[in-house]
Amino acid sequence: MPFNIPNLLTWFRILMIPVFITVFYVSDETLRVHDKHVIGTILFVAASITDWLDGYLARYLNQTSAFGAFLDPVADKLMVTAALIVLVKLGAVNEIIAFIIIGREIAISALREWMAQLGSGKSVAVSMLGKLKPPSR
């Protein structure tokens, strides 16, 4: 497991998940609901920025690794899943919608793993087009 800047950013993103979740479990007397939402948004945006930054730095510094290629999507899925669970708890997202999104993430990960085992990992590599999602309404 190489410890380089991109991988440390990915680990940082994983360590932010319990902090993100904890913000929403702090009592309303300690932290106003509005402040919880602002802090949660800032943490999620920071995680998104580190997701982009770790990939950029891995390529720019030539510090790509098999471990980093494995850990990065795991960190992404953990953060998205945590955010969806919090949104379900807050009543902001329907449980069925969260289940569909999380299920899609798991299915795509399983497909990538299966294709990698078949030796066709490059055929399901993430492209920029695959990262685009339709805007939510």
FENMOTA-V669122 format. One record per backbone hydrogen bond with DSSP energy under -0.5 kcal/mol. NH is the residue of the N-H (numbers start at 1). CO is the residue of the C=O. If there is no record, write none. Layout:
{{NH & CO} {NH & CO}}
This chain:
{{4 & 2} {8 & 4} {9 & 5} {10 & 6} {11 & 7} {12 & 8} {13 & 9} {14 & 10} {15 & 11} {16 & 12} {17 & 13} {17 & 14} {18 & 14} {19 & 15} {20 & 16} {21 & 17} {22 & 18} {23 & 19} {24 & 20} {24 & 21} {25 & 21} {25 & 22} {26 & 22} {26 & 23} {31 & 27} {36 & 32} {37 & 33} {38 & 34} {39 & 35} {40 & 36} {41 & 37} {42 & 38} {43 & 39} {44 & 40} {45 & 41} {46 & 42} {47 & 43} {48 & 44} {49 & 45} {50 & 46} {51 & 47} {52 & 48} {53 & 49} {54 & 50} {55 & 51} {56 & 52} {57 & 53} {58 & 54} {59 & 55} {60 & 56} {61 & 57} {62 & 59} {63 & 58} {64 & 58} {69 & 65} {70 & 66} {71 & 67} {72 & 68} {73 & 69} {74 & 70} {75 & 71} {76 & 72} {77 & 73} {78 & 74} {79 & 75} {80 & 76} {81 & 77} {82 & 78} {83 & 79} {84 & 80} {85 & 81} {86 & 82} {87 & 83} {88 & 84} {89 & 85} {90 & 86} {91 & 87} {91 & 88} {92 & 87} {93 & 87} {98 & 94} {99 & 95} {100 & 96} {101 & 97} {102 & 98} {103 & 99} {104 & 100} {105 & 101} {106 & 102} {107 & 103} {108 & 104} {109 & 105} {110 & 106} {111 & 107} {112 & 108} {113 & 109} {114 & 110} {115 & 111} {116 & 112} {117 & 113} {118 & 114} {119 & 116} {120 & 115} {123 & 120} {124 & 121} {125 & 122} {131 & 127} {131 & 128} {132 & 128} {132 & 129}}
